[in-house]
Amino acid sequence: MDVKEKYEELKKKYKLPSYEEVNTEFELESIEKPVFLLNDIGRKINEKLDYYLAILENILNPESSLASMYECKVTGEGSKKEINLLYKKMMVMKRSCDVARVNNSEKDVGEFVSAFFKEWEETKPKLLKLISMLKEEWKKSEGKKESFSYFG
């Protein structure tokens, strides 16, 4: 059984979004053996959440990275409050995924994946808005003579 066939079977059982939606977001076609397909999807969801959570975390709590310090600086206090709320929402999604995967129950992971997509569709535009704003700030900085040297 290939990935798409296995997904279609699970889709009916757990009211999952369309294969095309999930494949577009999480590259299901890259899964070689769909033996534990829902766990594989959960892993891919966690990887994507980790990636975007790291961006948010670096803005909220910049460490020694020049990029995170700059992005923190150009993000206003009002935006930081929105980022904090988005961060918390995404952490709830991540921990929900963790709980489902730790339970190691196909039913729990299936229900999580189904619920996750509703949340993700609400979250993506907010992430896109933030990342687009950061990109524009970097573009503005190209012509400036701002120094990114060591601050210590």
Helices and strands as residue ranges (DSSP letters): H 3-14, H 19-26, G 28-30, G 34-36, H 37-60, H 66-74, H 77-103, H 106-141
